[in-house]
Amino acid sequence: MLSRTADHLFWMARYTERAENTARMLDVNYQTSLLPQSRAVTELSWQSVLSISELLSAYRERHDAISAPQVIDFMVRDASNPSSIVSCLRAARENARAVRGSLTTEVWETQNQTWLELRRKLIDGHLERDPGEFFEWVKHQSHLSRGVTAGTMQMDEALHFLRLGTFLERADNTARLLDVKFHAVHSEFFGVATEQDQDYDFYHWSAILRSCSCFEIYRKVYRDVIRPDRVAELLVLRADMPRSLHASLNEVVARLEAVSSDGVAAETRRLAGRLRAELAYGRIDEILADGLHAYLARFLDRVNDLGLRITRDFLVPLAKG
């Protein structure tokens, strides 16, 4: 496959996944902001959304204060923000348009219709009337895109690069969400908390689990109250949790092996396999003992390095977001 074609497919998938993850982050913050809490806590929560995407400085250049309406507007409709939902879905659609010949009609029409419908929703004020419903629509369109891709695309290199982009982006976003949100709870991780703290923590962790579509999975796997260490284990080490770091790296390794021939990208595959092995044989108590933030920071550095290596080995070496 031509590197330029692979590049467009890879980034089409990454931008679609990024739009979904942005919607997930905004949705969990919107839902938790409805809980009884101080103004300072609410502001810190919205600040964390910007921190996850490393956009706090860019936001402050445009706004004097942090407020829910302004953060939502910046992360949804601001075209100057490369990680906004508008920017991501427009970029996904443009990448799809550039390689229409490599996509099925259904895949292209899904991408194009998502972009057109997004513009209508924003003009009609759908976001302002019901932010939660709008975020659910973005997530639904991403699910639809993946489903149509899996159900209609030939199982060849085009599909492998689409899946590679999806799961590399998912690993990055899950790690960022967990890193920021894990430290946003007020009560101490293993300390004695008040009943009010415990109630707040329950809704906080429930919201995080729902933002990753794994609340029901948590209940099925652990059959117990929601505990932070188990939330971390589910999102980091469980290979049967679709949005976990382990599950994402399983897909990345499998797709790298599928598009690589002997001697091609050998070091990239080795590093991806090593990272996957550490997730497969890791223990959450050891990770927490060493510090979850430090672990996730190293993970993000390694995933970013993998992305750069994949670009160098297979794609057009252009600067991307």
Secondary structure as GFF3:
##gff-version 3
##sequence-region A 1 321
A	DSSP	alpha_helix	3	33	.	.	.	ID=ss1
A	DSSP	alpha_helix	39	52	.	.	.	ID=ss2
A	DSSP	alpha_helix	56	62	.	.	.	ID=ss3
A	DSSP	alpha_helix	68	76	.	.	.	ID=ss4
A	DSSP	alpha_helix	85	98	.	.	.	ID=ss5
A	DSSP	three_ten_helix	100	102	.	.	.	ID=ss6
A	DSSP	alpha_helix	105	123	.	.	.	ID=ss7
A	DSSP	alpha_helix	126	129	.	.	.	ID=ss8
A	DSSP	alpha_helix	131	152	.	.	.	ID=ss9
A	DSSP	alpha_helix	157	182	.	.	.	ID=ss10
A	DSSP	alpha_helix	195	211	.	.	.	ID=ss11
A	DSSP	alpha_helix	215	222	.	.	.	ID=ss12
A	DSSP	alpha_helix	228	236	.	.	.	ID=ss13
A	DSSP	alpha_helix	245	259	.	.	.	ID=ss14
A	DSSP	alpha_helix	266	280	.	.	.	ID=ss15
A	DSSP	alpha_helix	284	290	.	.	.	ID=ss16
A	DSSP	alpha_helix	292	314	.	.	.	ID=ss17
###
